[in-house]
Amino acid sequence: AQSVTQLDSQVPVFEEAPVELRCNYSSSVSVYLFWYVQYPNQGLQLLLKYLSGSTLVKGINGFEAEFNKSQTSFHLRKPSVHISDTAEYFCAVRFLEGSARQLTFGSGTQLTVLP
Amino acid sequence: GAVVSQHPSWVICKSGTSVKIECRSLDFQATTMFWYRQFPKQSLMLMATSNEGSKATYEQGVEKDKFLINHASLTLSTLTVTSAHPEDSSFYICSARWSTYEQYFGPGTRLTVT
């Protein structure tokens, strides 16, 4: 079965510390991978995406993620977080089979940056 | 980047009434639009997928007669919640896609049914 798992529902971290938000997926087919950020009462904003090519992708706001095919993971990282990074982060996967090819979302990780 | 708007951003309605939410792609033509529902502290759940000019495809468990979706043009889709009840209170987010790769999300609509 195809699924997306975000292992940590909440991640508290101090300002200027590094952070990693974990995402794993289960699939036997090729995938496109995405990370989105959601601020309170707002829609989703795309942080970065992996479609093909280099497995290390850089996104907006200093975030990056690495696609690891053997471990079926796409963890999000930032070397130094700011208070303004406090938000909900969603990993999403598009499984490349079927006609619809909809996005499947993980359950989300609440990142809280502490002063 | 591509922009998707939703209107209204927040609506309160009485139980038993209907409410319409609009989703527009402002600077691109969306071949496919999606409607999601999000409960507090939870992820997005896909409700339906619609292609311009054709009937929406609803996910299992979503009542098509209650959540009417119309995708009349390449830039506009509407979601009508008919005979709304308090359990329909939620955050509704639309998304639009013009290519295989990426979806753009609207800012969401907070529906409160009293």
Interface residues (C-beta under 8 A of the other chain):
Chain A: Y32 F34 Y36 N41 Q42 G43 L44 Q45 L46 K49 L51 F90 A100 R101 Q102 L103 F105 G106 S107 G108 Q110
Chain B: V4 Q6 F34 K41 Q42 S43 L44 L46 T49 T57 F91 I93 S95 T100 Y101 E102 Q103 Y104 F105 G106 P107 G108 R110
